[in-house]
Amino acid sequence: MPKLPAIKGEDLIKLLKTMNFSVTRTKGSHVRLRSEDGRVTTIPLHRNKNIPKGLLRKIIREDLEMNLEEFIDL
């Protein structure tokens, strides 16, 4: 099983924008994104901290509907 990379919220948002996600709203330190096919996710932007591994796994598996290998290839 590949190792999950440490990633910051800003970097994840840039990646999602290349996957046709667009920002629908920002509330506090959280950014909500929606794709053209209806998938929705919320990304926390807490200073320069990395997204916790468990939350990143949840975003990849449930929100993006991808497996870990597909995400790492991107």
C-alpha positions as protocol buffer text, in pm:
chain_id: "A"
residue {
  index: 1
  type: MET
  ca { x: 0 y: 0 z: 0 }
}
residue {
  index: 2
  type: PRO
  ca { x: 147 y: 339 z: -96 }
}
residue {
  index: 3
  type: LYS
  ca { x: 226 y: 590 z: 172 }
}
residue {
  index: 4
  type: LEU
  ca { x: -6 y: 887 z: 210 }
}
residue {
  index: 5
  type: PRO
  ca { x: 178 y: 1215 z: 143 }
}
residue {
  index: 6
  type: ALA
  ca { x: 170 y: 1511 z: 383 }
}
residue {
  index: 7
  type: ILE
  ca { x: -16 y: 1791 z: 205 }
}
residue {
  index: 8
  type: LYS
  ca { x: -126 y: 2142 z: 298 }
}
residue {
  index: 9
  type: GLY
  ca { x: -479 y: 2267 z: 240 }
}
residue {
  index: 10
  type: GLU
  ca { x: -373 y: 2522 z: -23 }
}
residue {
  index: 11
  type: ASP
  ca { x: -193 y: 2252 z: -223 }
}
residue {
  index: 12
  type: LEU
  ca { x: -494 y: 2020 z: -209 }
}
residue {
  index: 13
  type: ILE
  ca { x: -721 y: 2298 z: -333 }
}
residue {
  index: 14
  type: LYS
  ca { x: -486 y: 2361 z: -628 }
}
residue {
  index: 15
  type: LEU
  ca { x: -493 y: 1990 z: -710 }
}
residue {
  index: 16
  type: LEU
  ca { x: -872 y: 1977 z: -690 }
}
residue {
  index: 17
  type: LYS
  ca { x: -902 y: 2277 z: -921 }
}
residue {
  index: 18
  type: THR
  ca { x: -708 y: 2081 z: -1185 }
}
residue {
  index: 19
  type: MET
  ca { x: -971 y: 1804 z: -1139 }
}
residue {
  index: 20
  type: ASN
  ca { x: -1252 y: 2049 z: -1236 }
}
residue {
  index: 21
  type: PHE
  ca { x: -1354 y: 2138 z: -880 }
}
residue {
  index: 22
  type: SER
  ca { x: -1449 y: 2499 z: -815 }
}
residue {
  index: 23
  type: VAL
  ca { x: -1476 y: 2696 z: -491 }
}
residue {
  index: 24
  type: THR
  ca { x: -1840 y: 2749 z: -399 }
}
residue {
  index: 25
  type: ARG
  ca { x: -1791 y: 2923 z: -65 }
}
residue {
  index: 26
  type: THR
  ca { x: -1546 y: 3006 z: 211 }
}
residue {
  index: 27
  type: LYS
  ca { x: -1651 y: 3022 z: 574 }
}
residue {
  index: 28
  type: GLY
  ca { x: -1383 y: 3100 z: 826 }
}
residue {
  index: 29
  type: SER
  ca { x: -1085 y: 2876 z: 760 }
}
residue {
  index: 30
  type: HIS
  ca { x: -1277 y: 2616 z: 557 }
}
residue {
  index: 31
  type: VAL
  ca { x: -1321 y: 2612 z: 179 }
}
residue {
  index: 32
  type: ARG
  ca { x: -1608 y: 2426 z: 14 }
}
residue {
  index: 33
  type: LEU
  ca { x: -1549 y: 2287 z: -336 }
}
residue {
  index: 34
  type: ARG
  ca { x: -1787 y: 2126 z: -585 }
}
residue {
  index: 35
  type: SER
  ca { x: -1709 y: 1934 z: -903 }
}
residue {
  index: 36
  type: GLU
  ca { x: -1904 y: 1939 z: -1226 }
}
residue {
  index: 37
  type: ASP
  ca { x: -2036 y: 1589 z: -1157 }
}
residue {
  index: 38
  type: GLY
  ca { x: -2175 y: 1682 z: -813 }
}
residue {
  index: 39
  type: ARG
  ca { x: -1901 y: 1566 z: -575 }
}
residue {
  index: 40
  type: VAL
  ca { x: -1853 y: 1804 z: -280 }
}
residue {
  index: 41
  type: THR
  ca { x: -1575 y: 1839 z: -24 }
}
residue {
  index: 42
  type: THR
  ca { x: -1462 y: 2081 z: 246 }
}
residue {
  index: 43
  type: ILE
  ca { x: -1092 y: 2157 z: 295 }
}
residue {
  index: 44
  type: PRO
  ca { x: -957 y: 2317 z: 616 }
}
residue {
  index: 45
  type: LEU
  ca { x: -699 y: 2596 z: 580 }
}
residue {
  index: 46
  type: HIS
  ca { x: -537 y: 2618 z: 922 }
}
residue {
  index: 47
  type: ARG
  ca { x: -228 y: 2839 z: 880 }
}
residue {
  index: 48
  type: ASN
  ca { x: 58 y: 2637 z: 733 }
}
residue {
  index: 49
  type: LYS
  ca { x: -40 y: 2306 z: 891 }
}
residue {
  index: 50
  type: ASN
  ca { x: -75 y: 1984 z: 695 }
}
residue {
  index: 51
  type: ILE
  ca { x: -415 y: 1818 z: 667 }
}
residue {
  index: 52
  type: PRO
  ca { x: -434 y: 1534 z: 923 }
}
residue {
  index: 53
  type: LYS
  ca { x: -382 y: 1189 z: 767 }
}
residue {
  index: 54
  type: GLY
  ca { x: -721 y: 1054 z: 875 }
}
residue {
  index: 55
  type: LEU
  ca { x: -908 y: 1351 z: 730 }
}
residue {
  index: 56
  type: LEU
  ca { x: -710 y: 1330 z: 406 }
}
residue {
  index: 57
  type: ARG
  ca { x: -798 y: 959 z: 374 }
}
residue {
  index: 58
  type: LYS
  ca { x: -1167 y: 1044 z: 431 }
}
residue {
  index: 59
  type: ILE
  ca { x: -1158 y: 1319 z: 168 }
}
residue {
  index: 60
  type: ILE
  ca { x: -993 y: 1089 z: -87 }
}
residue {
  index: 61
  type: ARG
  ca { x: -1212 y: 785 z: -21 }
}
residue {
  index: 62
  type: GLU
  ca { x: -1555 y: 937 z: 44 }
}
residue {
  index: 63
  type: ASP
  ca { x: -1560 y: 1288 z: -105 }
}
residue {
  index: 64
  type: LEU
  ca { x: -1343 y: 1237 z: -414 }
}
residue {
  index: 65
  type: GLU
  ca { x: -1456 y: 874 z: -460 }
}
residue {
  index: 66
  type: MET
  ca { x: -1101 y: 764 z: -549 }
}
residue {
  index: 67
  type: ASN
  ca { x: -864 y: 507 z: -412 }
}
residue {
  index: 68
  type: LEU
  ca { x: -528 y: 597 z: -264 }
}
residue {
  index: 69
  type: GLU
  ca { x: -326 y: 482 z: -565 }
}
residue {
  index: 70
  type: GLU
  ca { x: -525 y: 706 z: -805 }
}
residue {
  index: 71
  type: PHE
  ca { x: -477 y: 1006 z: -576 }
}
residue {
  index: 72
  type: ILE
  ca { x: -101 y: 954 z: -542 }
}
residue {
  index: 73
  type: ASP
  ca { x: -66 y: 923 z: -923 }
}
residue {
  index: 74
  type: LEU
  ca { x: -211 y: 1274 z: -954 }
}
